[in-house]
Amino acid sequence: MDKLSSVQAISPLDGRYQGKVEELSRYCSESALIKYRIQVEIEWLIALAAHPDFGGLTPFTEETESRLREIYLGFTPAEALKVKAIEDITNHDVKAVEYYINEKLDELNLSALSGMVHFACTSEDINNLSYGLMLHYTLNDVVLPVCESVLSAIRAKAEAYRRVPMISRTHGQPATPTTMGKEFFNVAERLERQLGQMRQQDILGKINGAVGNFNAHLISFPEVDWRQLSRDFVESLGLTWNRATTQIEPHDYLAEIFHRFIRWNTILLDFDRDIWSYISIEAFKQIPVKDQVGSSTMPHKINPIDFENSEGNLGMANAVFEHMAAKLPVSRWQRDLTDSTVLRNVGVGFGYSILAYKATLKGLSKLALNEEKLAAELDQAWPVLGEALQTVMRRYQIPEPYEKLKALTRGKAVDQKVLTDFIDSLTLPADVKESLKKLTPQDYLGYAGDF
């Protein structure tokens, strides 16, 4: 897209942010969808010819198969415009693809095959497989690799900050110490679980005619085992065969995919907000980038815009995914057309997701941990050791341990001397007292550094 077109675009994905999501155009654009439709049509024609019990065609030579496949392998956006021109006449997008293929067959001196293009197919046979291919390649070539980059970046931060202690905050108030690395590790583990499910997701497909029963297939060639041919064909595309459908593949797997991305995005949104908050209390500094402006009027500011942009785009992505996940499995009787309208927005959901992932990665690259700030907070956090003391008191059956520590620490100035004097007043073994008196907020970490 040229610069003039980009500033006239309605969607920011095709305008302001086009350069950040341009890799999706290869997989999720109108041109890409048309290419997948042509691929399915051509491969179905080849599969029919290769089947020993299908009498409508004789097997193709390798040369003929190669020439047929070149129709989609060499397909370009300029060719997509030709298909769109045919659609302007037919007012039917899949029929336009069929006519386009027939034109190509004429050019290849293969017009005798035209009658078998789209044999026994309904439009949804072609569409569901095309969207299946779209999702397969979008996820594996674009989206999941960026997810893995996000996960790797968070894991790297977890390792870098493994031994850096900090005060926790529960309900926004100082709480038992942890390490910054452990907090990044928590997020990484959550994301890893979702990513594992994404990698294992089946993408389903069907090719079984107008209402899913192979009616036209059997009446034409009853000698063919159409269910087996259907299964073999779907699996040859790298998809999983769905044996029970109406005219449409019911899209339950699509809802599964979108719900998984909603969960992944929600975890990342939670992470973005936490990092934003840590920046706001100066637990992190942001590395300045020369010539970039943080505020139009306050020159000192470096705003956490990457995490804010990520949060906003994750919200947009999830809004799209939530609607698609709720709507797509629902269709009146054997089909209605509402799924077709919604499916055209697959790239929108992933587009906003990619924007968000890249923004989070950019933000992470500019973080610098403010260890001095974290250490200073811990130096003032002696009251949090009340948890440790009252728990040891419970072990040695000292009466009212919680109540005594509550009276000592709640709303009061507490330092090391106050706690040392309190420990000395307790009836505890001498070695236990000495151990407790050596305890500081900086080393009251449990297993936080050993994840």
C-alpha positions, 0 to 999 in steps of 0.5 A: 500500500502506498503512503497516500492510500495508507492515510485514507484507510479506514482500518488502522491495520491497513493504514497507520499500522500496515507496516507492522502487520504486513506479513499477515497480508500474505495469509489473511487478505482477500487475495490470499483467500482467493489463492487458497480457494483455487488451491482447494479446487485444483487439488480436488480436481487432481484427487478425483483424477487420481482415484481408481474408481472415479470414472469422470477423469483419467489420471493426470501426468506429472506434467499436467499436475504441475501445470494445474498447480501453477495456477495457484502457486503462481497466483498474485494479487494482480490475478486476484483482481481478475477474479474480483472482476468476474465476481462483479458479474457473478455476484458470487465469490466462489463461482468466480473462482471456478470461472477463473480456473476454467479460463486458465484451463483454456489457456493451458489447452486443458478446457476438457477438464472444465466440467469437473472443476468444482465437482459435487462441491458446495461453496462451503466445501471450498471455503471451509478448507480455504479458511483452514489453510489460512489458519494453518499457515497464519498460525504456524508462519506468523502468529505462533512464532511471535508468541514464542518470541514474547515468551522467550523475552519474558523468560529471559527477563525472569532469568536476568532478574532471578536473584533481585529481591523486591517487596510484593504488593497484595491489594496494593500494600507491601507484602512478603518479599519475592524476586522480580525474576519470580514474577516474570517466571509466573507469567511465562508459565501461564503463557507457556501453558496456553502456547502448548494448547495452541500448538496442539490445536486441530484445524478441521475440514470437510468436503461432503456436498450441499448438506454433508451427506455426499448426495450428489457424489453417490448418485453420480459415482456410487462405486467411489468410497466418498467418505474415505476419499473426503478424509484422504483429501482433507488430510492431504491438505494438512487438516483434520477431517470432520465426518459429521457436518451440515453444509458447513463445517460447524466451526467449533474448532475455530471457537477453540482457537479464538478462546485460546488466544483470548486467554493468551491475550488476557494473560499478556494484558495483565502482564502489560498492566503490571509492568506499567505499574512497576514503571509508575513506581520507578521499579523500572526505568525506561531506556531513552531513545534519541529523537523520540518524544514522550510528551508534547509539552513535558520534555522530561517524560518517557511514557510507557506507551509500548505497554499501553499500546499493547493493552489497547490492541489486546482489547481490540483483538479479544473483542473480535475473537470473542464475537467470532467464538460466540457466533461461528458455532451457531448456524440456522438449520443446515446453514446460513451466511452469517459465518461468511461475513464474520470469517472475513475478520480472522485477519483483524483479530490476529492483526491486533494481536500481532500489534500488541505482541510487537509492542510488548516486545519493544517495551521489554527491550527498553526496560532497565531494572531499578535495583536501587529503588527496589532495595530502598523499599525493602530497607523500609519493609521490616514489618513484612517479617511479622509473617515469618515471626508469627509462623515460627511462634506457632511452631513453638506453640507460643500463645497468640502469635498472630495477635502479638505481631499484629499489635507490634507491627500494624500501623506502626514504625518498625525497624530491625531493632524493634523486631530484635527486641521482640525476638529477645522477649520470646521463649524460643531456642537460642539458635532459633532466636539468632537465626530470626535476628539475622533475617532481613526483608532482602533474604526472606524469599523462600524459593523465589530465586530457585524457580 
